Amino acid sequence: MNWDAFDFKLLIVFDAIMRERHVTRAGERLGLSQSAVSHALQRLRRAFGDELFVRGPEGMSPTPRAHDLAEPVRRALAEIESALHQDRFDPATSTARFRLVLNNTAAVVLAAPIAEWIGSRAPSLSLHMSPSGTVRVDDLLDRGDVDLAIVGAGRVEGERFGTTTLIRDGFAVVARHGHPALARPLTYERLADLSHLVVSSTGDDVGFLDGILSRRGLPPRRVAMAAPFLSAAPILARSDLVAVMAERIARTLATVHPVACAALPADPDLPVTRSVLVWARRVERHPDHAWLRRQIADCARGLADGRPLS
């Protein structure tokens, strides 16, 4: 390639098409017409000697060459942007916009404290939070569709991502107020006799409990019902079912619903879960991105230490 004649602004167009997989939407992202983006794409194809994107029923599909270019191009553009904005970030006046996806633990335990924490420090900063659900979080981070994610440890992996642990958690039993099962300390024998609600959308695997019961010569849980997370507390409050879920979620639900929670009996095989903050390394030195990561980590640390938000 003749680098002397290459227009590096074309890489911005390449990155936009890679993110959007659509010429028109890439133009809208950049404030360019569809014809201008199409013309830039033709120049990119000639420069790299490859089609780069092939039109299909779901938009523009990247070729293997485009996939090879995507991460280096995005990293280079992020480094340039970071350098240009190195001295411009002021949280008190920043109007930056960030997108954050959360697992259920973070949505219940951290979302409100984060909103309060960030709002008091950067009142004009925009933070859009949405559930991580079953989406491919690594794809969203790679494409720049989200800036940060709080997910279970191990869900997003790879050297191109940075992570830090925000929440370490165990598990607890949740039931309605006055449930006889919570009238005295739980045993695994009594847990095996209870009817259980399986919370189907937390992403927490509580199958470990059946393993503990089996090793004690007890039958597996009697699962009477499965329900999504948002309906779990109302169901538990109006039934004799019990549910095993992450302890911090359980204790938070107990503050807003007529349910109570109790610790599981001690056992060496009880797991500890971790929720981690994840980001793409290509943007980790961008000052406002780095600031937001620090604030979220500080907020989570303050909750773990029992410190009030300030």
N, C-alpha and C positions, 0 to 999 in steps of 0.2 A: 504494500500500500504506500502511496505517496503522501506521507504525513504533512508535507509542506502545503499541499493543496486541500487537505481535509478540513472541513468546517466542523469544529467541535461542538457547535450548537446542535448539530444533528443528533448527538448523543442524548440530549434532553428529549428529543422527539422519540428516539428509540426507547428510552426509559418509560415514557408516557404510554406508548403502544404496548410495551411489555406489561405494564401495570393494568391497563384497561382492556387489552386484547380486542380493541375496537378502534378504528380510525377516527370516527366521529367523536367518540367519548374522549379519545386522546387529545383531539383538537379543543374540545370544551375545557379539558384540564389545563391546557396551555394557552387558551385564548386565541387559537388559530382556526382558520377555516378547514373544512375537510380536504379541499383541494391542496391547501398548503401542506397539510400533513402527508397526503398521498405523494406529493412532489418530493418531500423530504425523505419519505420511505424509498422512493426510487433511487435517490442519490445514495442512501445508505446501502441499498442492494448492490449498486455498482461499486461502491467503495470496498465492501467486504466480499464481493463475489459470491453472494449467497442470497436466497430469497428472504431469509430472516423470519418472515411471517407469511403463512399461507392461509388464504381465506377459506373458512369452513362454515358449517351450519351454526356454530356457537361463537363465531367471531374469527379473529386472527390467531391462528395457532403458531407458536414459535417453533422454528426449526432447531435441531440440535446446536447449530452454530449460535443462534440467538440465546439459547439457554446458557451456553458457555460464556457469552458476553454479559449476561444480565447482572450477575453479582458484581463483577469488577466495575462495570459502568456505574451501577448504583452506588457502590462504595466511593468511587472517584467523585461523583456529583455531590455526595453527602460531605466529603472532605472539603470540597470547594465551598459549598454553602456554609459549612462550619467556620471556615477561615474568614469568609466575608462577614459573618455575623458574630465574630469572636467577642467583640466589645459592646454588643448592642443589647444584650439581654438584661432586663430589669424586671424582676417578678412583680413589683408594685405597679408597673404600667404595661406589662406585656399583654398582648391580645392573641398570643399564640393559641393554636387549636391542637388538641391531642385526642387520640382515640385509644381507649383502653378496653380490653375484653377481660372478663372475670369468670372464674369458676364459682360454684354456689357458695363455697366457704367464704371467698372474698366478697361476694355480693352481700352476704348476710352480715359478716363480721367487720369488713373493712370499708365497704362503699361509703357509708355515712360518715365515719371518721375521716376518710380521705377527702370527701366533699367539704367537710368543715375545715380541715387542716389546710387544704389548698386554697379554699375560698378566703381564708383569713390572711393569706400571704400573697396571693396573686388574684385579686378580685376580678380582674378583667380577662384572665386566662380561661379558655373554654376547654372543658374536659367532658368528652362523650364516652359514657360507659355502657357496655352491652354484654350479654352473656356469651361465654365461650361455647357452650353447648357442644355440638358434635362437629363444629367447623374445623377445617385444617388451619390451626393457628400458625403453624410454620409458614404456610402459603401466604396468609394475611400479612405476616411480618416481612416476608421476602418481598412482597409486592408493595409494601408501604401502605396497605389499606388500614393497618392499625399500627400504633406506635409502641405500645406496651401490652403485655398480657400477664395476668396472674392465673396460673394453672397448676395442676398437680405436678409434682416433680416427675420428670421422665416423659411428660407428654410432648415437649418440644426439646429436641436435642440436636447437636451439631456445633462445630467450631465457629460457625458464623453467628451464633447467638451467645449473648451474655446472660447470666442468671444470678440471682441472689435469693436466699430463702427469706420469706416474710413470716410464715406461720408454721409452727410445729404443733401437731394436734393428735390427741387420742380419740377414743370413742366412748359414747355414753348411751344409756337406755332412756328413752323418752316415753311417757305415758300421761294420761289425763291426771289432773289433780284428784287425789283421793283414791287412786288405783291401789288395790291391795298389794300388788307386787312391789310397790315402793314403800310400803309401811315398815319394812325392816330391810336390812342389808341383803342385796341380791346374792343368790348362788346360781351356779350354772345348772344345777338340777331344776331349780324353779324356772330359769329361763327356757329350758327345754320344754316345760309344760305350758308355756304361754303361747298365745296366738300373735304372730308377728305381722307387721306392715313393712313391706320392702319399699323403700324410697327409690324410685326408679331413675331419677335424673340428677342425682348429686355427683355421680362419677366416682363415688367411694365404694370400693368393693368390701362388703362386710361378710363375704364367704368365709373369712378366717374363723368366724364364730362357729360354723359347722365343724371345722377342723378341731377346734378346742373341745366341742361337745363330744365328737367321735373319740378323741383320745381319752376322754373320761368315761367311755362306755355308754354315752347318752345318745338318744336319737337326734337327728338334725332338727333345726327350727321348724315349727309348723307355720308355714307362710300362708296366711289367710287372705292377704290382699297386697296388691302392688299399686302404687299411685305416684304421680309426679310430685316433685318437691313442694310446689306451691300449695298443694292440697293436703300435705302430710299432717301439719299441725291441726287444722280443723278436723280431720278424720280422727286423729288420736284423741282430741279433746272430747269427742262425742262417741267414743267406743271403748272397749276394753282391750284393744290392740296395743302392742308396744312396738317400738322401732329402735333399732341401733343405728346411730349416725355420728358424724364427727362431733366431738364434745363442744367445741366453740359454737357450732350451729345450734346444738341442743340447748346450750345455756342462753343463747340469744333468743331462741324461740320461746323459752320459758319466761322471758321478760315481757313478751307481747301477746302470748296466748295462754289459755288456761291449761297448761301442761307443766309437768315437772320432769326433772331428769336426775339420773343417778349414775354413779360410776359403775363400770363393769367390774366384776370380781377380779382380783389380781391373777395374772397368768403370764408366764415368761413369753408366750407367743402373741401377746397383744401388740398390734402394730402401732407405729407412729407415722402419721402422714405429714407431708410437707407441701405447702403451697408456695410457689416461687414466682418472682417477678422476672419476666423474660423480655429481651429486646434484641434487635439486630445490631451486631457490633459495628456495622458501617456508620451508625449515627450516634454511637455512644459518647463521642467527644463533642457533639453539638451542645453548646452551653445550656439552652433551655431544656433539652432532653435530659442532660445530666442532672440539672437542677430538679426536674420533676421526679426522676428516679430516687434521688437522695431524699426528697420530701416524703415519698411513699414509704421508703424504707424506714425513715425516722418515725413516721406515723405508726407503722406496724410495730416497731420496737417499743414505742411508748405504750401501746396497748398491752404488749406482752409484759412490760414492766409495771403495768398498773398506773402509769403516770397520766394525769389529766392532760387533755389537749390544750396547748397554749401557743 
